[in-house]
Amino acid sequence: MKTILASAFFLLIGLTTYSQTDAMHEALSSSPDMSVKSQNVKLMKEQQPAFVAELIGEKKDVEDAWEDYVRDRFDIKFDKKKGVSSALGVTIPMVAPGFVTLYTSYEQEDTRTRLNTWVDLGGRFVDDRATEAGGMKTLLQEFVVDYYAELYEDVLDGQNKKLSSLTKEKEHMEKDGEKLEKEEERRTKNIADAKKESEEANEQITELKSKIESLANDVVKYEADIVQLKKDQENKKEEIEKHQVVVDAQRTRLEALRVQANKMIKQK
């Protein structure tokens, strides 16, 4: 019995912790800004034309995602120095036909990370008016779509795993409740048997009364435990229903993102 009550206690603590606001998930609950902007950003102490995307996520995660993306697509590897990553003499056919130098920096504020990219054609940085601007914007746009697709997949997978875990915990609590009810029935039957024995054997009345009192106290304890467990089951049910709403919302947003991404790629 102590083990059962302890398990229910720690389960409730876990649910309280889990229900606290997660800033990252809250940011993802609204449609993210998937646009790519062209603006001047300081690079090596001078303002230079850059292409900027603001992404939901930790700086390290955005950095890893971007570097993996350009490495896989164009075999580009960055050197990092003083907060700026650079890739010298690389080829990006969709941006320019020859060799270019690609610079990248990252700025995090709260739950968002700003990705700044510069394209140096050899003394001239690509700005929004250059012919190469369309290719660079397309490249960043495709990265943003890919980044959010993977991010929402990870979030949805985590929510599904949590939902599965909560469901299993609820099933365990229901089984514990069934065991308690059976135990109550068994002890109630013992009381009835004890009363019958007292009627048949007056000489054992004193001993049987003591036994009946002890069993009655046990029944009261088990009844109290059952009431508490039923309350815990109701709380668990409400938690699962709320969590199901989160999972459904994430699944809907992922589908909307996929539709939006397909439209945007087709428009390109």
Residue pairs with C-beta under 8 A, 6 or more apart in sequence:
1 221
1 225
4 176
4 180
4 225
4 229
5 225
5 228
7 172
7 176
8 173
8 176
8 228
8 229
8 232
11 169
11 173
11 232
11 236
12 232
12 235
15 235
15 236
15 239
18 162
19 239
23 110
23 111
24 56
24 57
24 111
25 155
26 111
27 56
27 111
27 112
28 56
28 151
28 152
28 155
28 250
28 253
29 249
29 253
31 253
31 256
32 55
32 56
32 148
33 54
34 141
34 144
34 145
34 148
34 260
34 264
35 53
36 51
36 52
36 53
36 137
36 140
36 141
36 144
37 51
37 52
37 53
38 49
38 50
38 51
38 52
38 127
38 128
38 133
38 137
39 49
39 50
39 52
40 47
40 48
40 49
40 50
41 47
41 48
41 50
41 52
41 105
41 116
41 118
42 48
43 50
43 84
43 103
43 105
43 116
43 118
44 84
48 118
48 125
49 118
49 125
49 126
49 127
49 128
50 116
50 117
50 118
50 125
51 116
51 117
51 118
51 119
51 126
51 133
51 136
51 137
51 140
52 114
52 115
52 116
52 117
53 114
53 115
53 140
53 143
53 144
54 112
54 113
54 114
54 115
55 62
55 112
55 113
55 114
55 115
55 144
55 147
55 148
56 111
56 112
56 113
56 148
56 151
57 65
57 111
57 112
57 113
57 147
57 151
58 108
58 113
59 106
59 107
59 108
59 113
61 113
62 106
62 113
62 115
62 147
63 85
63 106
63 113
65 143
65 147
65 150
66 104
66 115
66 143
66 147
67 77
67 78
67 85
69 143
69 146
69 147
70 76
70 87
70 102
71 77
74 90
74 91
74 92
76 87
76 90
76 92
76 102
77 87
78 85
78 86
78 87
78 102
78 104
79 85
79 86
79 87
79 88
83 105
84 103
84 104
84 105
85 103
85 104
85 105
86 101
86 102
86 103
86 104
87 101
87 102
87 103
88 101
89 99
89 100
89 101
90 99
90 100
90 101
90 102
91 98
91 99
91 100
92 100
92 102
92 119
92 135
92 136
92 139
94 135
94 138
94 139
95 119
95 126
95 132
95 135
95 136
95 139
96 119
96 121
96 126
96 132
96 135
98 121
99 122
100 119
100 120
100 121
100 122
101 119
101 120
101 122
102 117
102 118
102 119
102 120
103 117
103 118
103 120
104 115
104 116
104 117
104 118
105 116
106 113
106 114
106 115
106 116
107 113
107 114
107 116
108 114
115 140
117 136
117 140
118 125
118 126
119 125
119 126
119 132
119 136
120 126
121 132
126 132
126 133
126 136
127 133
138 268
141 264
141 268
142 265
142 268
145 257
145 261
145 264
145 265
148 257
149 254
149 257
149 258
149 261
152 250
152 253
152 254
152 257
153 254
155 250
156 247
156 250
156 251
156 254
159 243
159 246
159 247
159 250
160 247
162 243
163 240
163 243
163 244
163 247
166 236
166 239
166 240
166 243
167 240
169 236
170 233
170 236
170 237
170 240
173 229
173 232
173 233
173 236
174 233
176 229
177 226
177 229
177 230
177 233
180 222
180 225
180 226
180 229
181 226
183 222
184 219
184 222
184 223
184 226
187 215
187 218
187 219
187 222
188 219
190 215
191 212
191 215
191 216
191 219
194 208
194 211
194 212
194 215
195 208
195 212
197 204
197 208
198 204
198 205
198 208
198 209
198 212
201 208
